Amino acid sequence: MRPAIEIISVNIGAAETIGPGDRSMTTGICKRPAHGPVRVGELGLHGDHILDTEHHGGKDQAVYAYRREDYEWWSSEAGLDYEPGLFGENLTISGLPGDMVVGDRLLIGDVVLEATSARIPCSTLAMRVQDSGFGMAFRKAERPGIYFRVLNPGAIAAGDSAEMVECGSTSVTVLDLFRFAYETSHEADDLRRILDAPIAERVRAKVEAALEVTQRN
């Protein structure tokens, strides 16, 4: 039996400056638990700030979720207490499958979310956790978290239960997309399979570019 899915924390972030001296940056990655319900629309959570709109946010990456089970794994590995929101996720969730299929949906009250892609680590995440090598550790761990698009708006609060509905029309997983980001060569059939799934548009552009290169070679 699949474990119950529960929203552990709903996290929103203001614009904050992090990092030392001339390497500092202003970012919305510093997300902290909200008190009470938070409105969720097609562009994400009300009050949540996204500054790097070239790489983050938008309709296809409106909500980012991270599993509590993965936080527990990181805490065990590092011997540190990792709190919800540290990785910049909007939703900290328990019971969520670690490798959802793209197109699977998460029902939380009136809110309907659809899985679209994996999170690829950047220097901002490494700066947030104060570990310059964290990007490589994140890559090796293959615990990327999941981006969602919002199919139906509503409100979400900590303690809400959720239901997962499998799409059944694709076999492309979030981990497939995470691994694609690091592959240096590709099979055309694999790329076409990914393009058949309802992946995020930023990812689609990269897969289409990879397919074009593969077909030329």
Residue pairs with C-beta under 8 A, 6 or more apart in sequence:
2 95
2 97
2 164
3 94
3 95
4 95
4 161
5 93
5 94
5 95
5 96
5 106
5 161
5 162
5 163
5 164
6 93
6 94
6 95
6 159
6 160
6 161
6 162
7 91
7 92
7 93
7 108
7 156
7 157
7 158
7 159
7 160
7 161
7 162
8 68
8 84
8 92
8 93
8 94
8 158
9 33
9 84
9 85
9 91
9 92
9 158
10 33
10 34
10 37
10 38
10 45
10 90
10 91
10 156
10 157
10 158
11 31
11 32
11 33
11 34
11 84
11 85
11 89
11 90
11 91
11 92
12 31
12 32
12 34
12 38
12 45
12 46
12 47
12 48
12 49
12 90
13 28
13 29
13 30
13 31
13 32
13 48
13 49
13 85
13 88
14 28
14 30
14 49
15 26
15 27
15 28
15 49
15 51
16 26
16 27
16 28
16 30
17 24
17 25
17 26
17 27
18 24
18 25
18 27
18 29
18 30
18 127
18 128
19 25
19 127
23 127
25 124
25 127
26 51
27 51
27 52
27 124
27 128
28 48
28 49
28 50
28 51
28 88
29 88
29 124
29 125
29 128
30 85
30 88
30 128
31 48
31 85
31 88
31 89
31 90
32 85
33 84
33 85
33 158
34 47
34 158
36 157
37 155
37 156
37 157
38 45
38 46
38 47
38 155
38 156
38 157
39 45
39 46
39 153
39 154
39 155
40 46
40 62
40 63
40 111
40 150
40 153
40 154
40 155
40 156
41 62
41 150
41 153
42 59
42 62
42 149
42 150
42 153
43 57
43 58
43 59
43 62
43 150
44 50
44 57
44 62
44 63
44 90
44 150
45 63
45 90
45 156
48 90
50 56
50 57
52 124
55 122
55 202
58 201
58 202
59 149
59 150
60 116
60 117
60 147
60 149
60 199
60 200
60 201
60 202
61 116
61 117
61 147
61 148
61 149
61 200
61 202
62 147
62 148
62 149
62 150
63 90
63 91
63 113
63 147
63 148
63 149
63 150
64 88
64 89
64 90
64 91
64 119
64 145
64 146
64 147
64 148
65 89
65 90
65 91
65 92
65 93
65 96
65 106
65 113
65 145
65 146
65 147
65 148
66 87
66 89
66 91
66 92
66 93
66 145
66 146
67 92
67 93
67 94
67 96
67 98
67 143
67 145
68 84
68 92
68 93
68 94
69 94
69 98
70 98
70 143
70 145
71 82
71 84
71 86
71 87
71 92
73 141
73 143
74 80
74 82
74 141
74 143
75 81
75 82
77 141
84 92
85 92
86 128
86 129
87 119
87 125
87 128
87 129
87 145
88 124
88 125
88 128
89 145
91 156
93 162
95 162
96 106
96 146
96 162
96 164
97 164
98 143
99 173
99 174
99 175
100 115
100 146
100 164
100 173
100 174
101 115
101 166
101 167
101 170
101 171
101 172
101 173
101 174
102 115
102 116
102 117
102 167
102 170
102 172
102 173
102 174
102 176
102 177
102 197
102 198
102 199
103 114
103 115
103 167
103 169
103 170
103 172
103 197
103 198
104 114
104 115
104 164
104 165
104 166
104 167
105 112
105 113
105 114
105 115
105 151
105 164
105 165
105 167
106 112
106 113
106 114
106 115
106 148
106 162
106 163
106 164
106 165
107 162
107 163
107 164
107 165
108 154
108 156
108 160
108 161
108 162
109 154
109 155
109 156
109 160
110 152
110 153
110 154
110 155
111 150
111 152
111 153
111 154
111 155
111 156
112 150
112 151
112 152
113 148
113 149
113 150
113 151
114 148
114 149
114 151
114 198
115 146
115 147
115 148
115 174
116 147
116 148
116 149
116 198
116 199
116 200
116 203
117 146
117 147
117 174
117 177
117 199
117 200
117 202
117 203
118 144
118 145
118 146
118 147
118 174
118 175
118 177
118 178
118 181
119 144
119 145
119 146
119 147
119 178
120 144
120 178
120 181
121 134
121 135
121 138
121 139
121 144
122 135
123 135
125 134
125 135
125 138
126 132
126 133
126 134
126 135
131 137
138 144
139 182
142 175
142 178
142 179
144 174
144 175
144 178
146 174
147 200
149 200
167 198
170 196
170 197
170 198
171 193
172 193
172 194
172 196
172 197
172 199
176 194
177 194
177 199
177 203
180 186
180 194
180 203
180 206
180 207
180 210
181 206
186 210
186 211
186 214
187 214
188 211
188 214
188 215
191 207
191 210
191 211
191 214
192 211
194 207
195 204
195 207
195 208
195 211
199 207
